[in-house]
């Protein structure tokens, strides 16, 4: 089971802003004037980084372990199911055509499921994950910064 949240460093700069970096996405950075706003920006940033990687069919790392001084940044809902499906397809080495056959849908339906810009119903993502022997599990916790 993977936690769909990525570790990030939150450091204050000389102006009091929080600068955020992601060890798993070294080219991704953001900031915010307060810790809460920096976290909101970090959630958006990690979602955009994943969205871009999916669009370019790039490898997306599983979240690394949390280290001292880091905080977990959750993957936003709008991309979490697509990320799980993306990982499952790649893990199985399955083509989108094969998944479409298993689901009894056209390949364009599977392509849309993986398209970060397309709003996909959670039930469709869950059915696709089930066809791959996977399940997306939702949890919640304190939003303490």
C-alpha positions as CSV (number, residue, x, y, z in Angstrom):
1,X,0.0,0.0,0.0
2,X,1.3,3.4,-0.9
3,X,0.6,6.7,0.9
4,X,-0.5,9.1,-1.9
5,X,1.3,12.1,-0.3
6,X,4.8,13.3,-1.0
7,X,7.4,14.6,1.5
8,X,8.3,18.3,1.2
9,X,10.7,20.7,2.9
10,X,9.2,23.9,4.2
11,X,11.9,26.5,4.9
12,X,11.5,30.2,5.8
13,X,13.4,32.7,3.7
14,X,14.8,36.1,4.9
15,X,11.4,37.8,4.1
16,X,9.4,35.3,6.2
17,X,7.9,33.4,3.3
18,X,7.9,29.6,3.3
19,X,9.8,28.0,0.4
20,X,8.7,24.5,-0.5
21,X,10.7,21.8,-2.3
22,X,10.0,18.2,-3.1
23,X,12.8,15.5,-2.9
24,X,10.8,13.3,-5.3
25,X,10.2,16.2,-7.8
26,X,13.5,18.1,-7.7
27,X,12.3,20.6,-10.4
28,X,9.1,21.5,-8.5
29,X,9.1,24.4,-6.0
30,X,6.5,26.8,-4.6
31,X,6.1,29.2,-1.7
32,X,3.6,31.0,0.5
33,X,3.5,33.8,3.0
34,X,2.2,31.5,5.8
35,X,2.6,27.9,6.5
36,X,-1.0,27.2,5.7
37,X,-0.8,29.1,2.4
38,X,2.5,27.4,1.5
39,X,0.8,24.0,2.1
40,X,-2.1,24.9,-0.2
41,X,0.4,26.0,-2.8
42,X,2.4,22.7,-2.3
43,X,-0.7,20.6,-2.8
44,X,-1.4,22.4,-6.1
45,X,2.3,22.1,-7.1
46,X,2.5,18.4,-6.5
47,X,-0.7,17.9,-8.4
48,X,0.6,19.9,-11.3
49,X,3.9,18.0,-11.3
50,X,2.1,14.7,-11.4
51,X,-0.3,15.9,-14.1
52,X,2.6,17.0,-16.3
53,X,4.4,13.7,-15.8
54,X,1.3,11.7,-16.8
55,X,0.7,13.9,-19.8
56,X,4.3,13.3,-21.0
57,X,4.1,9.5,-20.1
58,X,7.1,9.9,-17.7
59,X,8.0,7.8,-14.8
60,X,6.4,9.0,-11.6
61,X,8.2,8.0,-8.4
62,X,6.4,6.5,-5.5
63,X,6.6,8.8,-2.5
64,X,9.9,8.5,-0.6
65,X,10.0,8.1,3.2
66,X,9.4,11.2,5.3
67,X,12.6,12.5,6.8
68,X,13.2,14.7,9.8
69,X,12.0,18.3,9.1
70,X,9.7,17.3,6.2
71,X,6.0,17.3,6.0
72,X,3.7,15.1,3.8
73,X,1.9,17.0,1.1
74,X,-1.2,15.1,-0.1
75,X,-1.9,14.5,-3.7
76,X,-5.0,16.5,-4.6
77,X,-8.2,14.5,-5.2
78,X,-8.5,15.5,-8.8
79,X,-5.3,13.6,-9.7
80,X,-5.0,10.9,-7.0
81,X,-7.2,8.3,-8.8
82,X,-5.5,9.0,-12.1
83,X,-2.1,8.6,-10.5
84,X,-3.2,5.2,-9.0
85,X,-4.4,4.0,-12.4
86,X,-1.3,5.3,-14.1
87,X,0.9,3.3,-11.6
88,X,-1.2,0.2,-11.9
89,X,-1.1,0.1,-15.7
90,X,2.6,0.6,-15.8
91,X,3.2,-1.9,-13.0
92,X,1.2,-4.6,-14.9
93,X,2.9,-3.6,-18.2
94,X,-0.6,-3.4,-19.8
95,X,-1.5,-1.3,-22.7
96,X,-4.5,1.0,-22.6
97,X,-6.1,-1.1,-25.4
98,X,-5.9,-4.2,-23.2
99,X,-7.4,-2.4,-20.2
100,X,-10.2,-1.1,-22.5
101,X,-11.0,-4.7,-23.6
102,X,-11.1,-5.8,-20.0
103,X,-13.5,-3.0,-19.1
104,X,-15.6,-3.5,-22.2
105,X,-15.1,0.1,-23.3
106,X,-13.3,2.0,-26.2
107,X,-9.7,2.8,-25.8
108,X,-10.6,6.5,-25.8
109,X,-12.4,6.0,-22.5
110,X,-9.2,4.7,-20.9
111,X,-7.2,7.6,-22.4
112,X,-9.7,10.1,-20.9
113,X,-9.4,8.3,-17.5
114,X,-5.7,9.1,-17.6
115,X,-6.0,12.6,-19.0
116,X,-5.4,15.0,-16.2
117,X,-7.5,17.6,-17.9
118,X,-10.5,15.3,-18.2
119,X,-13.0,15.1,-15.2
120,X,-13.4,11.4,-14.6
121,X,-16.0,9.9,-12.3
122,X,-14.4,8.1,-9.3
123,X,-16.5,5.0,-10.0
124,X,-14.9,4.6,-13.4
125,X,-11.4,4.9,-12.0
126,X,-12.3,2.5,-9.2
127,X,-13.6,0.0,-11.8
128,X,-10.4,0.3,-13.9
129,X,-8.3,-0.2,-10.8
130,X,-10.3,-3.3,-9.8
131,X,-9.8,-4.7,-13.3
132,X,-6.0,-4.4,-12.5
133,X,-6.4,-6.0,-9.1
134,X,-5.9,-2.7,-7.3
135,X,-8.1,-0.5,-5.0
136,X,-7.7,3.2,-4.1
137,X,-8.3,3.6,-0.4
138,X,-9.1,7.0,1.1
139,X,-8.0,8.1,4.6
140,X,-8.0,11.4,6.4
141,X,-6.1,12.9,9.3
142,X,-5.4,16.2,11.0
143,X,-4.5,19.2,8.8
144,X,-2.0,20.4,11.4
145,X,0.9,22.1,9.7
